[in-house]
Amino acid sequence: MFDGDGDGRVSLDEYERALGLKDVPPTTKSQWEETFHEMDADHSGQLTAQEVYQGLLKSGVGCKLEEIEALIAEVDEDGSKTLCLREFLNLMRMQD
C-alpha cells in the first residue's frame, strides 16, 4: 500500500505521502479534484472502478479493470468499493 513505485521498499517520501504528511501543491490538488469530477460520470460524488477505467481510457492510459479495483481496495476506507473525493486524493498522493 505504501510502496508507490513497487520496488519492494517504502521510502520516507512514500511513507509521508501515504500518511498524508507530505504537502501537495494547491495547483496539483486542484487538478486532481478536477480529474475526479470529470471521471464522476453520474455525478454521485463517488467513483466506481468502471468510471475510473473509462476516464483513464479517455486520457490514453491503458489498464485492466481488475487493476483499478485493486487500487481502489487499497484506499477504500468505508468498504464501498468506490472512491469519494478524499479517498481519490489519498490514492493520487500515494501515486505521485
Contacts in CASP RR format, 6 or more apart in sequence:
PFRMAT RR
TARGET T0000
AUTHOR 0000-0000-0000
METHOD contacts of the structure
MODEL  1
MFDGDGDGRVSLDEYERALGLKDVPPTTKSQWEETFHEMDADHSGQLTAQ
EVYQGLLKSGVGCKLEEIEALIAEVDEDGSKTLCLREFLNLMRMQD
1 18 0 8 1.000
1 74 0 8 1.000
1 94 0 8 1.000
2 10 0 8 1.000
2 14 0 8 1.000
2 15 0 8 1.000
2 18 0 8 1.000
2 94 0 8 1.000
3 9 0 8 1.000
3 10 0 8 1.000
3 14 0 8 1.000
4 14 0 8 1.000
4 94 0 8 1.000
4 95 0 8 1.000
5 11 0 8 1.000
5 14 0 8 1.000
10 18 0 8 1.000
13 22 0 8 1.000
14 94 0 8 1.000
15 21 0 8 1.000
16 22 0 8 1.000
17 93 0 8 1.000
17 94 0 8 1.000
17 96 0 8 1.000
18 90 0 8 1.000
18 93 0 8 1.000
18 94 0 8 1.000
20 90 0 8 1.000
20 93 0 8 1.000
22 93 0 8 1.000
24 32 0 8 1.000
24 89 0 8 1.000
24 93 0 8 1.000
24 96 0 8 1.000
28 96 0 8 1.000
29 89 0 8 1.000
32 88 0 8 1.000
32 89 0 8 1.000
32 92 0 8 1.000
33 85 0 8 1.000
33 89 0 8 1.000
36 47 0 8 1.000
36 83 0 8 1.000
36 85 0 8 1.000
36 88 0 8 1.000
36 89 0 8 1.000
38 55 0 8 1.000
39 47 0 8 1.000
39 51 0 8 1.000
39 52 0 8 1.000
39 54 0 8 1.000
39 55 0 8 1.000
40 46 0 8 1.000
40 47 0 8 1.000
40 51 0 8 1.000
41 51 0 8 1.000
41 54 0 8 1.000
42 51 0 8 1.000
45 84 0 8 1.000
45 85 0 8 1.000
46 80 0 8 1.000
46 82 0 8 1.000
46 83 0 8 1.000
46 84 0 8 1.000
47 72 0 8 1.000
47 82 0 8 1.000
47 83 0 8 1.000
47 88 0 8 1.000
48 81 0 8 1.000
48 82 0 8 1.000
49 65 0 8 1.000
49 68 0 8 1.000
49 69 0 8 1.000
49 72 0 8 1.000
49 81 0 8 1.000
49 82 0 8 1.000
50 65 0 8 1.000
52 68 0 8 1.000
52 72 0 8 1.000
52 83 0 8 1.000
53 63 0 8 1.000
53 65 0 8 1.000
53 68 0 8 1.000
56 62 0 8 1.000
56 63 0 8 1.000
56 68 0 8 1.000
69 81 0 8 1.000
71 91 0 8 1.000
72 81 0 8 1.000
72 82 0 8 1.000
72 83 0 8 1.000
72 87 0 8 1.000
72 91 0 8 1.000
73 81 0 8 1.000
74 91 0 8 1.000
74 94 0 8 1.000
75 83 0 8 1.000
75 87 0 8 1.000
75 88 0 8 1.000
75 90 0 8 1.000
75 91 0 8 1.000
75 94 0 8 1.000
76 82 0 8 1.000
76 83 0 8 1.000
76 87 0 8 1.000
77 87 0 8 1.000
78 84 0 8 1.000
83 91 0 8 1.000
END
